[in-house]
């Protein structure tokens, strides 16, 4: 009995360590991505969660406008949910409101830094804290510096 040896692989076999190419997002993948975007994950993290390279994920999104719209909607739902959470907690804790102002109204309320990264004489938020408490609390400075 003779065996013929060839260098060709059968069509069903891929290179070792490589997954077969993905041609489109499955409904399960879209659902997982929606949940992740709603939580606030970045596109890079979502691609990792789906276990595909980010470049592949981007290409798949370019081909599927419907999936893009669903994912963008999920992202906005997540933003709305988190902003509502901040608004609800700001009723009891003013730091939630301060955080929101710092992130959304940066020109007016965020802490200014000089070229070395040190904070300057202070942001509006630190000045408000000084006025309310009579002193600058160390935890408040830290909360407005760590961005």
N, C-alpha and C positions, 0 to 999 in steps of 0.2 A: 504494500500500500504506500503510495507516495503522497506527500503533503506539499501543496503549492503555497509558498510564502509570498505575500505581497505587502506593500507599504500602505495600502489603502485601508481605511477603517470603514466598517459598515456605516451607512448614513445615520443610524440611530445613536451612534456613540459619539460623544463630544470629547474634547481634550480633557485630560485629567485636571480637576480643580476648577474648571469653568462651568458655569451654569448655562443652559441654553438661552439664546437671546429671547427677550420678551418683546412681543409685537404690540401689545396693548394692555392697558390697565384692566384688571378683572373687577367685577363689582365688589368682591371682597377687599381688594386692594384699595379701591376708592373709599369704601366704608371705613377701613382702618386709617387711611390718610385723613378723612374728614374728622374722625375722633381726635387724631393727633393735632391737626390744625386748630380745632376748637380749644384744645388745652394750651395752645400757644407755641407749639413746636415749630422750629424752622424747617424750611424745605430740605435742608441737608439732613436733619434728624429724621424727618419723615421718610426720606429715601433709605436711610440706614434701617429704620424700623421695617420697611418693606423688603429689606435685604437686596436692594438693587443699587447700582452706582448712581450718584446724583446726576451725572450727565445723561444717563439712560432715562431717569425720571423726568428730567427737563425735556428731553426729546419726545417722550410719551405725552407729556402735557401739551407740547406744541401741536401734536397731531389730534388731540382730543379736546375740542373746545367745550363740549358738554361737561366733561370731567373738571375742566378748569373752573367753569362757572359754579359747579357744586362745591368744589374745594374752596373757592373764594368766599362763597356764602358761609361755609363752615367757619372759615377764619374770622369773618365779621361777627358771626354768632358768638364766637369765643371772646372777641374784644368786648362786645356788648355785655356778656355775662360778667367778665372781670371788672369792667367799669361799674356795673350795677353793684357788684360786691364791694368795691371801694366806696361807692356812694353810700351804701347801707352802713358800712363800718365807720364812715366819717361822721356819722351822727353821734357816735359814742367816743370816737378817738380822732382827734384833730390831725394826727400824723398821716392818716389815710388821705385826707384832703390835701395836706402839704405835699405828699408824694405825688398826687395827681397833678397839682399845679406845677411841681418841679418838672414832671415829664411832658406835660402838654403845653405849658406856657413858658418855655425855656428862656426866651429873651427877657422876660420880665421877672420871673420868680426863681429860676435855677441859680445855683451857686456859681459865681464867677471864679475862674482860675487864671493864674498868670502863666507865663511860658514854662516855668519850672514845675507846674502842676500843683503848686501850693494855692490854697484858697486865698482870695483877696480879703479885703476888709469885711466881707460877709455878704450873704445873699439877703434878699428880702425876707426869706423864711427864717433865717437865723435872727435877724432883727426883730421879727414878730415874736419869736420864742423869748428873746431877751426882754421884750416889752411885757409879755404875758407872765413869765416866771420871775422876772427880775434878774435873771442870770442866764448865761448860755450853758445848757446842759451838754455834757460830753457826748451822750448818746444821740442827741439831736444833731450835733455837728457831724458825727459819724454817719448818720442816716442820710444827710444831704450831700455828703462828700462821696460816698460809695455809690457810683452810678454804673 
